[in-house]
Amino acid sequence: MRAIVYDSPRSFDVREVPTPEPASGEIRVSVIQSGLCGTDLHLHEGQFMASFPFTPGHEVVGRVDALGPGVTGFFEGELVTVNPNSACGVCSYCRMGRFLYCSNFTGIGSSRPGAFAEYLVAPSSQVFSVEGMHPDVAVFTEPTACVAHGMDTLRPAPGSTALVIGLGPTGMMLAQFLAASGALTVTVADAVNFKVERALSLGLHDGIAMDRDDLVASLARLMEMSDGEGYDIVVDATGVAAVVEGCVSLVRNGGTVLVYGVADENDRVSLSPYEIFRREITIKGSFAEIDGFPRAIRALRTGRVRTEGLITHRYSIDRYQEALETLRTDRTAHKIVVHP
């Protein structure tokens, strides 16, 4: 089969590799498409637990192609998605039931062969049926599961005011989850105007297009939109260090800042410990997910999270370099999917 294979950071090609055979308890999936996200840019640079050589691709939808010995509950041709993340089950964190913090955490598309390939093999326990869903909806299952974990981390109180900065696909879905979970208002911001307009069309409260060249002015506008009080919840979904710093100035006393975007591993922020202490600000992180797929599929099936119009670009794996450049530089891009 054909697959994208990285041998080292920033060094990959499309090559013929053996088609994987499902072992006992495994399922082989014929890939229809897989989403490209900001994490893949970090993996391209050798970050985010990249283990070389590897094939990226962790937001997959495809059809069951073959069942390994002992697999039940699936049929060939069934539309499925795959949770890329798994825990060892035996380390100290796993034994406490805190599987996302597993010392031996592994991920399809980072430390195990991923979905930018014609076929993918995964344990049946990580495969979920999305039969009856459109593949353009089902491909959002993994990012929606990450959003579900983000909501577990936030636990917003009913009547909260929220601000989400960064309206990539996951930022857009997180804003919808907040609105559906009792937030009184959800304000959104992004440097790209069409993303703000799209968010507002989904029923979110208010939003602005931020000025990339004048972050201070944009932060001041967002503060004004809160009547000068700030927000109970401020979410950074950009992964930009300067924005993370700005989030602290926008949160109300006693409020919570959620660092949700994936920053470069070498980035640093400057914060005032006294401000955090005096204002009793909580700063939380939200990393990936490990058990959110059932809730994500329900949210997508019921329309609680809407994805129509989010896919803007499609590429074959032969054009993967172009897909990466589009994600990195093209402001017209929202969700990019890769087809084998």
N, C-alpha and C positions, 0 to 999 in steps of 0.2 A: 504494500500500500504506500501511498504518498503521504508525507508528513513534514512539518517544519521541525527541524532539529537544531538546537543550540549546542555548540561545543564549548563556548566560553562567552562571557559578556559581550554583547553587540555583534557576535559572530554566529550566523545561522544560515542555513540553506534549506531548500525543499528537496528531499531525497526519497528514494525508495527504501523502505524498511520492512522487515517481516510483518505480515498481518498477525496480530496477537491472537492466540487461542485462549478461550476462557477456561480457567482451571475450575476445580470444584468450588461451588458457591459463587461463581462469577458470571457476569453477563457481558457479551460483546455487543456494542452499540454501533450501528452504522450512522455516522454523524450527518445531520442535515445542515446545521449551522452552529456556530459558537460565537458568543459576544466577545468583543475586544474592550478592555477597560483600562483605567489608569494603572492598575496593578501590573498589567502586562508591560507597560513602559518601565516600571521599576524592575521587573524580572529581566527585561532586555538589558538593563544595566548591571545585572548580577545581584540585585537586592531581593528582598522579600522571600528569603529562604530558598532561592534558586539553587538547585542541585544539578550540576552538569555531568553528562549531557542530559538535556531534557527537551520535551515537546510541550509548549505552552497551550493554553486553552482550558478555561475552567467554567465557562458559562454555556453549557452544552444542551442541545436538544437533538434527539435522533430516534431511530427505531431499533428495537431489539433485533439483532441479527443472529445471535446464537446463544443458547443457554448452556452453562457448564453443568457438570454432574451435580445433582442434588438441588438444583434451583427450581423452585415452584412459585406460582403466583404471577407469572409473566407469560406472555405468548409472543412468538416471533411476529414481527411487524408492529408491535405495540409502540406507541409514541411515548418516549420516556425522557426524563432529565436525570442528571447525576449530581449528587452532592459531592463536591471535590474533597471535602475535609474529613479527616478521620483521626482518632486518638488511639494510643496504644492500649489503654485499659488497665495498665499495671503500675504506672508511675505514681508518685505521691499525689499529684493533682487529680489524676483519674480515679484513684481510690477514694478521694473526697467527693467525687462526682463533678469536678470542675474540669470537664473534658477539653474546653477551649484553651486551657492553659497547659495542656499536655506537654511534657518535656520532650516527647518524641512525635509531636504533631506532624502529620504529613498532608500534602495537598496534591491532588491531580492537577497537572498543569504547572507545577513548580518543583516538587520533589518526586513526582510520579508522572508517567507519560500522559499528556493532556489531549485536548480535543481539536487542536488545529492539525487534524489528520483525517483520513478516511474512516478509521475505526478506532474505538476506544474500548478498553476492558476495565470493568470496575466490579467490586464486590456487590452482590445483589442487595445487601443492606444499604448501599448508598445510591441505589437506583429507585426512582419514583415515577409512577405512571402519570402522564399528563394527556392520556388518550382523550380525544375530543376537543382539546385546545388547539388553537392555531399555533404553528411553530414560532411565529413572530411574537406571540404572547409568552409561550412556554420558555423561550430563550432568556426571559427576564427572571426566571425562578431563583437562580443563585443570588443576584443582587437584591431581590426582594427578601430573601432569607437573611441576608446581611442586615437589611433594614429592620426586620423583625427582631434581630438580636440588639440592634441599636435602641429599639423601643424598650426592650427588656432592661437595657442599661440605664435609660433615661427615667422610665416609670413616671411619665408626666402626670401631674395632678390635674383633675378636671378644672377648667377655667383658666389654665395657664396661658400666658402669652409666649409665642415662640418666634424665633427668627432662624431661617436656614440660609446660609451664605454658600452659594455654589449649587448650580442646578444641572449638573450632569445627571444621567439617569438615576443614580442612587439618591442624590440630593432631591430630585423631583419626587421620587417615591417616598422618601422619608418625610417630606413635607406633607404628602397626602396622608400618610399614616398618622402623623401628629394631628392633622385636622379631624381624622376619623376617630381619634382616641380621646377626644374631649378638650383639646386646646381651644381656647376662646377665639384667638386670632393666630394665624400663621402668616408671617411676613417673609418674603423671599427676596433674594438679591443675587445677581450674577452679572458678569461683565458683558454678557451677550444678550441683547435685548429680546431676540426671538424666544430665548429660553424663559425669560421672565413672562412674556406674553403667553407662552404656552402654559406656564404654571397658573397664571391668573385665570386662564380659560377652564382650568380644572376646578375652580372654585376657591382657590386660596385667597387670603384676605387682601393683601397689598404687596407691592414689590417695586424695586427699582433696578435699573441697569447701572451698575457701578462703573466709575471712571477708573480704568486701569492705571492711569497716570497720576491720579490724585486720590489715593486711598483715604487720606485723612478727611477730605471733603465728603466722600461717600459714607464713611462711618458717621460723620456728623449728621448727614441726612437721615440715616437709619435711626439715630438717636432721636431726632426730631419727630420721626414717624411713631415713636413710642410715647409721645408727649413728654419727652425728656426724662422718662423714668427708667428706660431700659426694658429688657425682656426677661421673663422668668427662665427661659431656655434659649440659649444661643448655640447653634450648630455650625461648626466649620466643616463643609463638605468640599473644600477646595484642595486641601493639602498644602496650602501656601503659608509659610511661616509667618509672614507679616499679617495675614488675615487672622491667624490663630491669636496673635498678640492683640489685634483689634477686638476680638470677640470678648475679651475680659472687660474692655471699656463699655461694652454694650449690654452686659448682663446686670440685672437688678441685684441689689443686696439680697443675699441668701439664695441667689439663682445658680444655675448650672450651665457650664460650658461643656459641650460634647465635641471632642476632637474625632471627627469621623472620616475626613479625607486622608488619603495616604500621602504622607510627606516623604521627601527624600530622607534617607537614613542619616545623612550628615547635617541636616537642617537643625538649627537651634532657635529658641525664642527667648526673649527677655521679659520677665514678669516680676512684679513687685510682691514679695512675700507678705509685706505688711498689708497691701490691698486685699490679698486673698484672706489674710487673717482678720482684718478689721471688718470686711464686708461679708465674711463667711461664704465665700464663693466656692463652689464645688467644681472641680475640673475632672472630667471623665474621658476615657478613651473607649472606642468601640472597634474591635478587631474581628473581621470576618464573621463566621457563624459555624455551628456544628450540628444544630438540631432544629433549624428553622424551616426546613423544606416543607413539612406538612402545612404549616401556617401560611407560608408564601404561596403555595399552590391554591389554598382556599382563598386567599386575598385576590389572586389573579382570576380565579374562576368566578368569583362573585362580583368582580369589578370594584372592590374596595380600593385596589390599586389599578389605575388605568395606564396603559402603555401605548395607546394608539398614537401614531405620529412620531414616536421617539426614534425609530430607526431611520437614519438619514443616509447611510452609506453601506454598501455591500462590496466585498472583495473576495476573490478566490485566494487560496493559499499562495499561488504564484505571485500575487501582488501584495504579499504581507508587508514588505518594506514600505510600500505606498500607504497601506492601512495605518501603520505606525506613525508615519509622517502626518497623515491626515488627523489622527487623534492628537498629535502633539501640537500642530500649528493651525489647523483649519477651523476657524471660528463658526463655520456653517455646520460643522459636524456635531451630532448629538450622540446617538448610539450607532456604533459600527459593528457589523457582524461579518464573520468570515465563513465562507463555504468551502468545503473540501473539493 
